[in-house]
Each structure stands twice: as structure tokens, then as C-alpha cells.
Amino acid sequence: MRQRLLEATVDSLVEVGWSGTSTTVVSHRAGVSRGAQLHHFPSKQALVIAAVEHLTELRRDEMAQSVANLPQEGRTRAVLEALAAQFVSPVFFAALELWVAARTDEDLREAVAPLERRIGRETHAYAVELLGIDDSRGRNRQLVQATLDLARGLGLAASLTDDTARRASILDTWADTLDTELER
């Protein structure tokens, strides 16, 4: 039941946004009673944050499987593709709804900010690992952060239009830049 509620929450955030997502809507989508939903999650905020955190973990597991056999030739570009995919996923779009709502909702911001910082640190460390670099060398840390910021921006653009071709071209160029600039 908890799993159904979490998945219904993310689906609702992606389809109708923060303002259209209510505990009643989520309960209905999940096929559970309002009382059962309240037993697991006493508020919309608790439900939404738990759903995004849960699905972020699932997405991380999916990403780990997708990068299990990264090629040595063209590895940087393959890593960029895997990272960029994280920012065009339903989890990202659900999180984006939270970020926008948290900008003007202090209680939500206080709950979302620590989650966002933790996910940001984990994603950075994972990118460093996938790229096979030491982020204390040279400008590696800044280049990895720029990579994540670029991928997030491309994901934001993808929330409005399908820019797959443009994204691929930008990632090709950025892969060349990283191959030249990263200290390995």
C-alpha cells in the first residue's frame, strides 16, 4: 500500500503538478482509503517528500544497472548520457514541482532542502566515480559540478519541449571538453 501511494504521488506531481496533487487525489489514484493514506503519511508534504526520496533511490539503482557496462572508448560521453537521463526522468520532473513550490513555502523548503543537498552530494560523488577521477585534482570538482548543472539545465529545458537532438549535440561537445580538461 505504501508503495502504491508513493508511485501515485510521483505520477500526480508529473501529470498535474504540485497544486493539482492532493492527498485525496493520491489516495484515489493509489486505490486506497483516505484513512489508510493518512496512517502512512499524515500530510501532503510528508507524502510528497517520501515519494520523491523513494523514487530517487529506485532511479539510482536503475542508473547503476545502466552504467554497469560502460565502454572504455567514449566512456565520458556514455557517463554524460546516463547522468543526463536522470534529469529527464519522471523523478526529476516531480522534484522540479517540489522545488518551485518550496520557493514560496517555507515549511516545504525546510523539508526539501536537506533532501536536495543529500541527493546533490550523492550524485556528485557518483559522477566522480563513473568518470574515474579524483575530484581534489585541479579543476575536476568544478568540472563535475558544471556537468551536473548543465544536465539539470538540459532537463529543465526538456520539461517544456522535446530537445533530444540539441541535448545530444551539447553533451557531445561537453564530453570533448571533459576529456580535454579533466585531470585523470
Backbone bond lengths (Angstrom), bond angles and torsions (degrees), N, CA, C in turn:
res aa  C-N    CA-C-N  psi(-1)  N-CA   C-N-CA  omega(-1)  CA-C   N-CA-C  phi
1 M - - - 1.449 - - 1.532 110.27 -
2 R 1.335 116.30 -43.45 1.460 120.64 179.09 1.530 110.33 -59.16
3 Q 1.325 115.81 -44.31 1.466 121.92 179.41 1.533 111.03 -59.50
4 R 1.326 116.44 -44.06 1.470 120.60 179.77 1.528 110.44 -62.84
5 L 1.316 116.59 -40.66 1.465 120.16 178.37 1.527 111.46 -63.36
6 L 1.332 116.31 -42.88 1.462 120.33 -179.16 1.528 110.74 -64.06
7 E 1.323 116.37 -45.98 1.461 119.83 -179.57 1.529 111.31 -66.61
8 A 1.321 118.03 -39.94 1.465 121.65 178.60 1.531 110.55 -64.37
9 T 1.321 116.94 -34.05 1.468 120.61 179.10 1.514 110.90 -65.76
10 V 1.320 116.86 -48.80 1.466 119.72 179.84 1.526 110.23 -63.55
11 D 1.316 117.53 -43.53 1.469 119.96 177.82 1.524 110.63 -57.32
12 S 1.326 116.42 -42.65 1.460 120.50 -179.85 1.525 111.09 -65.43
13 L 1.325 117.33 -44.32 1.468 120.02 178.53 1.527 111.20 -59.10
14 V 1.317 116.22 -42.61 1.460 120.63 -178.43 1.530 110.45 -68.08
15 E 1.321 117.00 -42.56 1.466 120.84 -174.30 1.520 114.29 -81.52
16 V 1.343 118.10 -41.36 1.472 119.71 -174.25 1.525 113.99 -123.76
17 G 1.344 117.18 1.92 1.456 120.73 175.27 1.518 113.68 77.69
18 W 1.326 114.68 178.81 1.457 122.24 -178.64 1.519 111.31 -60.83
19 S 1.329 116.17 -47.75 1.463 119.05 -174.91 1.529 112.16 -67.41
20 G 1.326 118.07 -28.37 1.454 120.57 179.57 1.517 113.77 -88.62
21 T 1.317 116.55 -7.27 1.462 120.92 -179.76 1.525 108.93 -93.43
22 S 1.310 114.96 119.49 1.464 120.15 175.52 1.519 107.63 -129.68
23 T 1.310 116.53 163.97 1.459 119.34 178.34 1.526 110.96 -63.78
24 T 1.310 117.15 -31.60 1.457 120.77 177.26 1.529 110.70 -66.81
25 V 1.324 116.47 -45.60 1.468 121.03 177.89 1.520 110.22 -60.71
26 V 1.324 116.97 -45.11 1.461 120.96 -178.65 1.526 110.75 -64.40
27 S 1.326 117.57 -44.02 1.470 120.84 178.46 1.517 110.60 -57.84
28 H 1.319 115.75 -44.91 1.464 120.69 179.51 1.533 110.75 -62.58
29 R 1.336 116.81 -47.89 1.466 120.97 179.88 1.525 111.59 -60.16
30 A 1.318 116.34 -38.21 1.469 121.28 -177.54 1.518 112.28 -80.31
31 G 1.334 116.72 -13.24 1.460 120.38 -178.92 1.515 113.03 71.88
32 V 1.333 116.22 35.23 1.465 120.68 178.92 1.531 108.89 -125.87
33 S 1.305 115.76 159.63 1.461 119.42 179.36 1.528 110.18 -72.83
34 R 1.292 115.17 156.95 1.475 120.89 177.74 1.532 109.75 -60.89
35 G 1.332 117.55 -38.33 1.460 121.19 178.80 1.522 111.80 -63.88
36 A 1.333 116.78 -40.38 1.466 120.29 177.74 1.522 110.13 -64.61
37 Q 1.324 116.58 -40.48 1.463 120.34 178.19 1.522 110.06 -63.01
38 L 1.319 117.48 -45.21 1.459 121.43 -179.31 1.532 111.79 -65.50
39 H 1.316 117.15 -30.53 1.464 121.01 176.19 1.528 110.80 -61.37
40 H 1.325 116.63 -42.18 1.469 121.35 -178.76 1.525 112.49 -83.03
41 F 1.329 116.38 -38.53 1.473 121.14 -175.22 1.524 108.59 -139.56
42 P 1.336 117.95 108.32 1.462 120.68 -174.42 1.535 115.17 -73.51
43 S 1.339 116.85 -11.82 1.465 118.14 -178.90 1.527 110.10 -146.71
44 K 1.317 114.67 162.24 1.463 120.93 176.13 1.526 109.70 -59.00
45 Q 1.303 116.67 -43.96 1.461 121.83 -178.54 1.533 110.74 -59.68
46 A 1.322 117.46 -47.78 1.467 120.94 179.92 1.527 110.82 -62.18
47 L 1.307 116.77 -40.72 1.458 122.08 -179.89 1.524 111.21 -64.88
48 V 1.305 117.12 -47.88 1.459 121.66 -176.26 1.528 110.99 -66.72
49 I 1.306 117.07 -44.00 1.468 119.43 -179.28 1.524 110.39 -65.50
50 A 1.310 117.54 -42.44 1.470 120.49 178.09 1.526 110.53 -62.46
51 A 1.318 117.18 -39.01 1.466 120.60 -179.24 1.519 111.27 -66.04
52 V 1.309 117.79 -45.56 1.461 120.50 -179.39 1.528 110.41 -66.54
53 E 1.318 117.17 -41.21 1.463 120.11 178.67 1.536 110.49 -63.68
54 H 1.310 117.21 -44.60 1.461 121.66 -179.96 1.529 111.13 -61.41
55 L 1.316 116.46 -48.15 1.454 119.07 -177.56 1.524 112.64 -72.99
56 T 1.310 117.44 -25.56 1.460 119.92 173.08 1.521 109.67 -64.04
57 E 1.311 116.39 -40.79 1.463 120.34 177.19 1.527 111.12 -64.94
58 L 1.320 117.54 -41.89 1.461 120.29 177.33 1.523 110.61 -63.20
59 R 1.324 116.53 -42.94 1.468 121.14 -179.87 1.525 110.12 -64.01
60 R 1.329 117.30 -37.28 1.461 121.05 177.48 1.526 110.08 -62.57
61 D 1.326 116.25 -40.94 1.463 120.07 177.59 1.529 110.92 -64.44
62 E 1.336 116.51 -41.98 1.463 120.32 177.07 1.518 110.69 -61.92
63 M 1.331 116.62 -40.93 1.456 120.63 -179.80 1.525 110.20 -64.75
64 A 1.317 116.88 -40.99 1.466 120.36 178.85 1.525 110.28 -59.59
65 Q 1.318 117.11 -39.78 1.465 119.97 177.68 1.518 111.06 -68.43
66 S 1.322 117.36 -38.69 1.463 120.08 -177.25 1.520 112.90 -70.59
67 V 1.322 117.49 -23.72 1.465 119.80 -179.24 1.525 112.31 -102.63
68 A 1.319 116.17 7.15 1.467 120.02 -177.72 1.522 112.13 -59.28
69 N 1.307 117.56 -31.64 1.460 120.97 -177.29 1.518 112.12 -122.47
70 L 1.309 116.33 48.46 1.464 119.44 178.67 1.526 109.56 -64.82
71 P 1.320 116.62 140.19 1.467 119.44 179.42 1.527 111.22 -73.18
72 Q 1.303 116.67 153.99 1.468 119.59 173.58 1.534 108.94 -76.31
73 E 1.326 116.37 -43.74 1.467 121.21 176.10 1.531 107.60 -75.98
74 G 1.308 117.69 122.84 1.456 120.88 -178.68 1.518 113.15 76.20
75 R 1.317 116.81 22.10 1.467 120.70 -176.33 1.528 112.16 -61.34
76 T 1.327 116.96 -44.07 1.470 119.95 -177.93 1.524 110.13 -57.82
77 R 1.313 116.84 -44.84 1.474 120.07 -179.48 1.526 110.30 -64.80
78 A 1.330 117.21 -39.14 1.469 120.75 178.70 1.527 110.92 -65.43
79 V 1.320 116.91 -38.80 1.466 120.95 177.03 1.529 109.81 -63.76
80 L 1.337 116.26 -43.95 1.467 119.58 178.88 1.528 111.27 -60.64
81 E 1.315 116.78 -39.75 1.466 120.06 178.92 1.532 110.78 -62.57
82 A 1.331 115.59 -43.01 1.471 119.92 179.57 1.527 110.95 -65.20
83 L 1.326 116.87 -42.40 1.465 120.09 178.81 1.527 111.19 -66.48
84 A 1.334 116.50 -45.16 1.465 120.36 -178.73 1.528 111.12 -62.13
85 A 1.326 116.36 -33.91 1.472 119.81 179.18 1.523 111.22 -61.04
86 Q 1.328 117.01 -29.22 1.458 120.35 178.25 1.528 111.54 -64.35
87 F 1.321 115.93 -28.33 1.459 120.50 -174.77 1.519 113.53 -97.73
88 V 1.311 117.32 9.42 1.465 120.82 171.02 1.526 109.67 -125.88
89 S 1.314 115.56 19.79 1.461 121.64 -179.23 1.530 110.61 -92.85
90 P 1.333 116.68 160.69 1.469 119.38 175.57 1.531 112.59 -56.86
91 V 1.320 117.57 -33.43 1.467 120.23 178.64 1.526 110.11 -61.89
92 F 1.337 117.18 -43.47 1.462 120.18 178.80 1.524 110.72 -62.73
93 F 1.344 116.72 -44.64 1.460 119.01 -178.15 1.525 111.48 -66.66
94 A 1.313 117.48 -33.87 1.463 120.59 174.47 1.531 110.00 -66.32
95 A 1.327 116.17 -44.00 1.467 120.21 178.34 1.526 110.54 -62.85
96 L 1.311 117.06 -38.31 1.460 121.36 178.33 1.529 110.64 -59.12
97 E 1.321 116.77 -41.06 1.468 120.54 176.29 1.532 110.32 -60.18
98 L 1.324 116.02 -40.13 1.468 119.91 178.62 1.519 111.34 -65.76
99 W 1.330 116.74 -44.61 1.472 120.21 -178.73 1.518 110.80 -59.15
100 V 1.319 116.54 -45.44 1.466 120.09 -178.63 1.524 109.91 -63.69
101 A 1.329 117.01 -44.67 1.471 119.92 179.15 1.529 110.97 -65.46
102 A 1.330 116.95 -37.51 1.467 120.96 -177.52 1.526 112.54 -69.33
103 R 1.319 116.62 -20.79 1.464 120.00 179.54 1.524 111.12 -58.69
104 T 1.334 116.89 -35.05 1.464 120.27 -177.13 1.523 113.65 -116.01
105 D 1.325 117.17 3.60 1.463 121.55 180.00 1.529 107.88 -118.63
106 E 1.327 115.93 101.44 1.462 120.81 -173.79 1.529 112.90 -59.24
107 D 1.314 118.11 -42.50 1.470 120.44 179.97 1.528 111.05 -63.07
108 L 1.313 115.75 -44.02 1.468 119.28 178.52 1.524 110.21 -65.13
109 R 1.322 117.56 -41.66 1.468 121.84 179.57 1.526 110.80 -59.96
110 E 1.331 116.59 -41.75 1.465 119.89 178.88 1.528 111.78 -63.80
111 A 1.325 116.78 -30.56 1.460 120.26 179.11 1.527 111.83 -83.39
112 V 1.320 117.10 -36.60 1.461 121.49 -175.61 1.528 112.06 -79.60
113 A 1.307 118.02 -36.97 1.471 120.96 -174.01 1.535 113.17 -56.44
114 P 1.333 120.11 -48.00 1.472 118.57 178.99 1.532 112.89 -63.04
115 L 1.325 116.93 -37.30 1.463 121.05 177.27 1.524 109.57 -63.34
116 E 1.303 117.26 -45.80 1.461 121.76 -179.82 1.524 111.00 -62.96
117 R 1.326 117.74 -41.84 1.474 120.32 178.44 1.527 110.75 -62.97
118 R 1.327 116.87 -43.36 1.469 120.74 -179.60 1.526 110.70 -63.94
119 I 1.314 116.74 -46.42 1.457 120.25 179.75 1.532 110.07 -63.91
120 G 1.316 116.50 -39.47 1.467 120.14 177.76 1.521 112.30 -60.79
121 R 1.325 116.75 -44.91 1.477 120.53 178.33 1.526 111.03 -63.64
122 E 1.325 115.92 -43.42 1.468 119.81 -179.65 1.526 111.46 -64.80
123 T 1.324 117.02 -41.76 1.459 120.77 179.86 1.522 110.60 -65.71
124 H 1.328 116.70 -40.25 1.468 120.84 177.64 1.531 109.86 -61.23
125 A 1.324 116.48 -48.67 1.471 120.20 -179.10 1.524 110.75 -62.06
126 Y 1.311 116.46 -38.27 1.461 120.47 179.99 1.523 110.43 -66.94
127 A 1.334 117.41 -41.10 1.468 120.88 177.75 1.521 110.72 -61.99
128 V 1.323 116.72 -42.46 1.466 121.29 177.77 1.528 110.20 -59.22
129 E 1.326 115.14 -45.55 1.467 120.34 179.52 1.527 111.26 -62.19
130 L 1.334 117.01 -46.91 1.465 120.52 -178.38 1.522 111.97 -64.14
131 L 1.329 116.39 -36.47 1.461 120.27 179.40 1.526 111.97 -77.90
132 G 1.328 116.54 -13.79 1.460 120.49 178.03 1.515 112.98 67.34
133 I 1.322 115.43 42.81 1.467 119.27 -177.31 1.523 110.70 -124.61
134 D 1.319 114.09 167.28 1.462 122.50 173.20 1.526 105.59 -104.09
135 D 1.330 117.27 113.83 1.470 117.70 -174.41 1.522 113.64 -77.42
136 S 1.323 117.73 2.71 1.466 119.75 174.07 1.531 111.48 -91.15
137 R 1.309 117.10 -6.39 1.470 121.54 -179.82 1.524 110.25 -88.93
138 G 1.333 115.10 134.26 1.459 120.87 173.55 1.517 113.40 47.98
139 R 1.318 115.52 -130.30 1.465 122.30 -178.51 1.526 111.75 -102.55
140 N 1.330 117.51 18.89 1.461 120.61 -176.26 1.522 112.91 -56.78
141 R 1.328 116.55 -43.29 1.473 118.52 -178.64 1.528 111.13 -60.78
142 Q 1.322 116.25 -45.44 1.461 120.05 -179.69 1.531 111.39 -66.41
143 L 1.333 117.06 -37.14 1.463 120.12 178.96 1.531 111.43 -66.81
144 V 1.321 116.99 -38.40 1.468 119.64 177.14 1.524 109.20 -67.21
145 Q 1.327 117.80 -43.05 1.464 119.33 179.01 1.524 110.94 -63.86
146 A 1.330 116.84 -40.40 1.466 119.92 176.58 1.530 110.46 -61.98
147 T 1.328 116.86 -36.58 1.461 121.44 177.60 1.522 110.66 -62.01
148 L 1.318 116.32 -46.49 1.468 120.24 -179.56 1.527 111.08 -67.37
149 D 1.328 116.83 -39.02 1.461 119.96 177.43 1.534 110.57 -64.74
150 L 1.337 116.47 -39.86 1.457 121.22 177.17 1.533 110.40 -62.38
151 A 1.320 116.25 -47.88 1.471 120.41 -179.57 1.524 110.94 -61.64
152 R 1.335 116.73 -39.86 1.474 120.43 178.17 1.530 110.35 -64.48
153 G 1.320 116.70 -42.61 1.467 120.18 178.10 1.517 112.24 -63.73
154 L 1.328 116.87 -40.01 1.459 120.19 176.87 1.525 110.50 -64.90
155 G 1.324 115.90 -36.60 1.461 119.53 176.69 1.512 111.56 -65.73
156 L 1.314 116.71 -40.18 1.457 120.86 177.66 1.532 110.16 -61.11
157 A 1.340 116.49 -43.87 1.468 120.11 177.71 1.527 110.66 -61.99
158 A 1.318 116.64 -37.25 1.464 121.03 -179.06 1.527 111.97 -69.58
159 S 1.325 117.45 -16.19 1.462 119.49 178.60 1.527 111.11 -71.32
160 L 1.326 116.58 -18.64 1.460 120.66 -178.33 1.521 113.31 -104.18
161 T 1.335 116.86 -36.36 1.467 121.17 -178.51 1.519 109.29 -146.52
162 D 1.310 116.29 160.77 1.461 121.25 174.68 1.521 107.71 -81.82
163 D 1.312 115.26 106.08 1.465 119.31 -179.45 1.535 110.60 -116.47
164 T 1.326 115.98 40.06 1.458 122.07 -175.83 1.525 111.85 -55.75
165 A 1.336 117.87 -45.78 1.468 120.71 -177.65 1.526 111.04 -65.45
166 R 1.312 117.11 -44.31 1.465 120.88 179.29 1.521 110.31 -63.89
167 R 1.329 116.38 -43.65 1.460 120.99 179.24 1.529 110.56 -59.93
168 A 1.326 117.47 -43.26 1.471 121.18 179.77 1.523 110.88 -61.94
169 S 1.319 116.74 -42.75 1.468 120.86 179.93 1.534 111.08 -64.03
170 I 1.316 116.23 -43.02 1.466 120.58 179.32 1.523 110.36 -65.28
171 L 1.321 117.31 -42.63 1.468 120.01 179.02 1.522 111.51 -65.65
172 D 1.329 117.75 -35.62 1.477 120.63 175.49 1.524 109.84 -59.30
173 T 1.322 115.80 -48.50 1.466 120.85 -178.70 1.521 111.02 -64.66
174 W 1.327 116.90 -42.23 1.463 120.15 -178.80 1.533 111.04 -67.72
175 A 1.323 117.88 -34.59 1.469 121.13 176.37 1.519 110.31 -61.08
176 D 1.344 116.48 -42.87 1.466 120.02 177.23 1.522 110.61 -61.56
177 T 1.335 116.64 -42.04 1.461 121.36 178.94 1.524 110.60 -61.24
178 L 1.321 116.25 -47.56 1.479 119.53 -179.47 1.518 111.21 -63.79
179 D 1.317 117.70 -41.48 1.465 119.83 179.10 1.509 111.95 -60.25
180 T 1.324 116.19 -30.96 1.463 120.67 178.99 1.519 112.31 -82.84
181 E 1.334 116.78 -39.38 1.459 121.48 -168.99 1.538 115.89 -94.49
182 L 1.325 118.01 -29.27 1.465 119.17 -178.61 1.519 110.76 -67.60
183 E 1.323 115.51 138.16 1.461 120.70 175.04 1.521 107.35 -90.65
184 R 1.305 115.48 114.66 1.478 120.38 -177.01 1.504 110.93 -100.05
